[in-house]
Amino acid sequence: MAKRRVVISLVAMASIALGACGQSGASPSGGPTPDTGPTTTQSEATTTQSEATPTPSAMSQTNPDGTITDADGFVRFPGEPTRPDQAHYYVVEDICGQFTKPFMTGLTGKTIKKIEPSAVSTVLGCVYYTATTADDGKDAYILLVLDYLSVANQKAGQQTLGRTVTTNASIPMDNFVATQENGIINDIYFVFGPEKFLRLGRTSTSALSDTDMLALAVKLGTKMKDFK
């Protein structure tokens, strides 16, 4: 497992290096399905749903599978018995299923023509195609990718590429922003733990301006600030 983690980390570093100036595309940077933590005892596993699940937002709808859809279209996956922290919701591997098209449309205020999971099977991501085109004439898109990689290594990799890494105080959760030498934001990272983060990227500023990207990051951070 350790050997595979190293290989995946190197792939992620290569993905960062391929980011073009003013762009952050859907290069593979996903990780394997994470270790879900220590095995729970039978008594821990029998925690009732009412005790384990936080209170969802108002105007939400409980679905037959136990998930909860908020009024804004965001889908909450309650804590599971096999996970160590029952007091929080989780950002899960089904990014398109959690950060839905209606949810992202509402947050961005932009027309999103379609969404689809990353075409790379090892990347836990979702692509949100906007109604604009990039400089190369292709559809512009916004990208959300979940990774189980070292946050410290991500920061170091961005700095090695000459990018400035800062924390944005307007985003109400642990985060860092990677900014290119030309002053354009490359990626924004939402940190859930030492080896779990969600990355917000885009094909170019034609998909989201820096101002719009930061505004979206604040809204996403507000939604996920108590998530694991």
C-alpha positions in Angstrom: 0.0 0.0 0.0 2.9 2.4 0.9 4.5 1.8 -2.5 1.2 2.5 -4.3 0.8 5.7 -2.3 4.2 6.9 -3.4 3.4 6.2 -7.1 0.1 8.0 -6.9 1.7 11.0 -5.2 4.3 11.2 -8.1 1.4 11.0 -10.6 -0.3 13.9 -8.8 2.9 16.0 -8.9 3.2 15.3 -12.6 -0.4 16.5 -13.1 0.4 19.7 -11.3 3.4 20.3 -13.5 1.3 19.9 -16.7 -1.0 22.8 -15.7 -0.7 25.5 -18.4 -0.5 29.2 -17.6 -4.0 30.5 -16.8 -5.4 27.0 -16.9 -6.0 24.0 -14.6 -7.5 21.1 -16.5 -8.6 17.6 -15.7 -5.2 16.0 -15.7 -5.3 12.8 -13.5 -4.6 13.5 -9.9 -7.0 11.2 -8.2 -6.1 8.7 -5.4 -7.3 5.3 -4.5 -10.3 4.6 -2.4 -9.2 5.7 1.1 -8.6 3.6 4.1 -11.8 4.1 6.1 -10.1 4.1 9.4 -9.9 1.7 12.3 -12.4 -1.2 12.4 -15.3 -0.4 14.7 -16.7 -2.7 17.4 -20.2 -4.1 17.2 -21.4 -1.5 19.7 -20.0 1.3 17.6 -21.6 -0.1 14.5 -25.0 -0.1 16.1 -25.1 3.6 16.7 -28.5 4.8 15.8 -29.1 7.1 12.8 -30.6 9.8 15.0 -27.4 9.8 17.1 -25.0 9.6 14.2 -26.4 12.0 11.8 -26.1 15.8 12.1 -29.2 18.0 11.5 -29.4 18.8 7.8 -30.3 22.2 6.5 -33.9 23.5 6.4 -36.1 22.6 3.4 -34.1 19.4 2.8 -35.5 16.1 1.5 -34.6 12.6 2.8 -34.1 10.2 0.0 -35.0 6.4 0.0 -31.2 5.5 0.1 -30.7 7.6 3.3 -29.1 10.5 1.6 -30.4 14.0 2.1 -30.9 16.5 -0.7 -30.8 20.2 0.4 -33.0 22.8 -1.2 -30.0 24.0 -3.2 -29.4 20.6 -4.7 -26.5 19.5 -2.6 -26.6 15.9 -1.5 -25.5 14.9 2.0 -24.2 11.5 2.8 -24.7 10.8 6.6 -21.8 9.3 8.6 -21.4 5.6 8.3 -20.7 3.1 11.1 -17.3 2.2 9.6 -16.1 5.8 9.6 -14.4 7.1 12.8 -16.3 10.3 13.1 -20.1 10.0 13.3 -20.8 13.7 14.1 -20.1 15.0 10.6 -21.2 14.5 7.0 -18.6 13.5 4.5 -17.4 14.6 1.0 -17.7 11.4 -0.9 -16.2 9.8 -4.0 -19.3 10.4 -6.1 -18.5 14.1 -6.8 -21.2 14.5 -9.5 -23.8 12.9 -7.3 -23.0 15.1 -4.3 -22.1 18.5 -6.0 -25.0 18.2 -8.5 -25.7 20.3 -11.6 -28.5 22.4 -9.9 -26.2 23.0 -6.9 -23.2 24.2 -9.0 -25.5 26.2 -11.3 -26.9 28.1 -8.3 -23.5 28.7 -6.8 -21.8 29.9 -10.0 -24.7 31.8 -11.5 -23.6 30.4 -14.8 -25.2 28.2 -17.4 -23.9 24.7 -17.0 -24.7 22.7 -20.1 -23.8 19.3 -18.7 -21.8 17.5 -16.1 -19.9 14.2 -16.2 -17.5 12.2 -14.1 -13.8 12.4 -15.0 -13.0 10.2 -18.0 -10.0 8.9 -16.1 -11.2 6.0 -13.8 -8.6 6.8 -11.1 -9.7 10.4 -10.8 -12.5 11.1 -8.3 -13.8 14.2 -10.0 -16.6 15.9 -11.8 -16.5 18.1 -14.9 -19.0 21.0 -15.2 -19.2 22.3 -18.8 -20.1 25.9 -19.0 -21.7 27.7 -22.0 -18.4 29.3 -22.9 -15.4 28.1 -24.9 -11.7 28.2 -24.0 -9.1 29.9 -26.1 -8.5 26.7 -28.0 -12.2 26.6 -29.1 -13.0 23.7 -26.8 -15.8 23.7 -24.2 -14.7 25.5 -21.0 -15.3 23.7 -17.8 -15.0 23.9 -14.0 -13.5 20.9 -12.2 -13.9 19.4 -8.7 -11.5 16.6 -7.8 -11.3 14.7 -4.5 -7.9 13.4 -3.6 -6.4 11.3 -0.8 -2.9 12.6 -1.0 -0.5 14.5 1.2 -1.6 18.1 1.6 1.9 19.1 2.6 3.2 17.6 -0.6 0.7 19.4 -2.7 1.8 22.7 -1.3 5.4 21.9 -1.8 4.8 20.8 -5.4 3.0 24.1 -6.2 5.8 26.1 -4.6 8.4 24.1 -6.6 6.6 25.2 -9.8 7.1 28.8 -8.7 3.5 29.3 -7.5 2.6 31.2 -4.4 0.6 29.3 -1.8 -1.6 31.3 0.5 -4.6 30.8 2.8 -7.7 32.8 1.9 -9.4 34.1 5.1 -12.7 34.5 3.3 -13.1 30.8 2.8 -14.5 29.5 6.1 -12.5 26.2 6.3 -8.9 25.1 6.1 -7.7 25.9 2.6 -4.9 27.1 0.4 -4.8 28.9 -2.9 -2.1 28.3 -5.5 -1.4 31.4 -7.6 0.8 31.4 -10.7 3.7 33.8 -11.4 1.4 35.9 -13.6 -1.0 36.4 -10.7 -3.7 34.1 -12.0 -5.1 31.5 -9.6 -4.2 28.0 -10.6 -6.2 25.9 -8.1 -8.0 26.3 -4.8 -7.8 23.4 -2.3 -10.3 22.7 0.5 -8.6 20.7 3.2 -10.5 18.0 5.2 -7.4 16.4 6.7 -3.7 15.7 6.2 -4.5 13.4 3.3 -7.9 14.4 2.0 -8.8 17.5 0.0 -11.1 18.8 -2.7 -9.5 20.7 -5.5 -11.3 23.4 -7.5 -9.9 24.0 -10.9 -11.0 25.3 -14.4 -9.8 25.1 -18.0 -9.1 28.8 -18.1 -10.4 32.2 -17.0 -13.1 31.8 -19.7 -14.8 29.3 -17.5 -14.4 31.4 -14.3 -12.6 34.6 -13.7 -10.4 34.8 -10.6 -13.1 36.9 -8.9 -15.8 34.4 -9.7 -13.5 31.5 -8.7 -12.9 33.0 -5.3 -16.6 33.8 -4.8 -17.4 30.1 -5.7 -14.7 28.9 -3.2 -16.3 31.0 -0.4 -19.7 29.4 -1.1 -18.3 25.9 -1.3 -16.3 26.4 1.9 -19.4 27.7 3.6 -21.2 24.5 2.6 -18.5 22.1 3.5 -16.9 23.8 6.6 -18.1 21.1 9.0 -17.5 18.2 6.6 -14.9 15.5 6.8 
